[in-house]
């Protein structure tokens, strides 16, 4: 009985996809995408990438610096949630700041 339901569901999915393709071909079904202004920094405003003769650690640090400059660093609360979800004991705020980039604390 479970196999029949599985076949029936996949048949319905295939029919739905065919229906959407037909509607799309007739111009009645359009994918809507919102275009928002980019808040990302231009590449020339980011820290430079490591050179070809750089070590792996230097390349890692350069990529991390660019990502932090572009997207921002996670807060301590983000790290706390990740450590809790992974079941890892919290090593303390100072240790996290030593190991990972951390966003500046907001003044509340």
Residue, then its C-alpha position, 0 to 999 in steps of 0.5 A: x500500500x505504501x508503494x501505491x501511494x509513492x507511485x501516485x505521489x510521483x505521478x501527481x508531481x510529474x503531472x504538476x510539472x508538465x502543467x506548469x511547463x505548459x502554462x509557462x510556454x503560453x506565458x501565463x505562468x512566470x517565475x517572480x523574482x524580486x530585484x533588490x539593490x545589492x548591499x554587497x561591497x565592490x571587490x575593490x573595497x574588500x581586503x585583498x586575496x592572498x598571493x599565489x605564493x601564500x601559505x594555506x593559512x594565509x589564504x584561509x585568513x584572507x578569505x575569512x577577512x573578505x567574508x567578514x568584510x562582505x557579510x559581517x561576523x557572527x555574534x557571540x549569540x550565534x556561536x552559543x546557539x551553534x555550540x548548543x546545537x552541536x552539543x559542544x560545551x561552551x568554551x567561554x567568550x574570550x576563547x571564541x573571540x580568540x578562535x573566530x571572528x566575532x561581531x562587535x557588541x551592540x550598545x543596548 
